Amino acid sequence: MSTVENAPQTETAEDTEWNRRLEKIFEASKRREAELDAEFKATLPKIGNPPICRPCLIHPDSMLSIHKGATVKQQRAVYCTKCDACDHEEKVVGYSYRNWIRRGLPKLNFGVTMDRLDLNPNDRAAFDDFLNAGSGFLVLLGSMGAGKTIAACALLQKFGRGHYTTRGELVSKFRGGYAAARGEETADDVAETYYQTPLLVLDEFEKADEGRDASALLFRIIDSRYRNMLPTIICGNATLKDFKRIVGDLGFSRISGAGSSLIEFAGVDRRTTKEAGEFYKRQVALTRRLDQLVPLEDSI
């Protein structure tokens, strides 16, 4: 049996002209974005913190606070719930929200940042180093409600790509895959998602049962991400001794070999504070609004 190799495609004059036009459009878009950023930044001293988007100053009583990101334009802003001019911006946040929910992020933690945590400079530096490296393991251990999940979700959203899951959810999906009907997600599909995702947050690692398949799955994910040098955050209400026991000698060897960082959280259960209750209510209002704006079937 003979094979025919595809001949390399050469760029035509039409392709060259099209690419040139696209580059011009892209450059013009970048210039306009810079102008908008500068214009928006100039309004901050007049408006205060948090800033209010320009078209919505006429509706000061119809605002919705949303954290968008790191740039000037994306800093914590307040979006009007009445102005048509703000509908697009709000839907952009809505699509981001839906895509994160599809990747397992808890609704409660959408839009969270490190500002909610009282971190020392060394811990902040460790988080920055982890994101900048784009590889290795970050292990967050400590008492219940100390802020581990908030930190992990904030890092995941700052990184911009990846999945969140708990070990219990992971094992449940994996076992369900073995019994999947035709056309549904198989056990291998489940595992492959977490092998390859750009950043994996594995929360509550200590809460799954110690069945043979659960332990094997945990090691396979750790091993795959170690070999492919993909960043992984592991969180749990456990001590270092418990962590070593659960991941096993082979798993701990790979985590250690990846130049990992371990941060221990301590303190009172944040969920019992008044601030946490107020935050919860705000997140309920925000996510309900976003659920209405962008139904799940519309997310991309």
Buried (B, 14 or more C-beta within 10 A) or exposed (E): EEEEEEEEEEEEEEEEEEEEEEEEEEEEEEEEEEEEBEEBBEBBEEBEEBBBBBBBEEBEEBBBBBBBBEEEBBBBBBBBBEBEEBBEBBBEBBBBBBBBBEBBBBBBBBBBBBEBBEBEEEBEEBBEEBBEBEBBBBBBBBBEBBBBBBBBBBBBBBBEEBBBBBBBBBBBBBBBBEEBEEEEBBBEEBBEBBBEBEBBBBBBBBBBEEEEEBBEBBBBBBBBBBEEEBBBBBBBBBEEEBBBBBBBEEBBBBBBEBEBBBBBBEEEEBEEEEEBEEBEEEBEEBBEBBBEBBEEEEBE
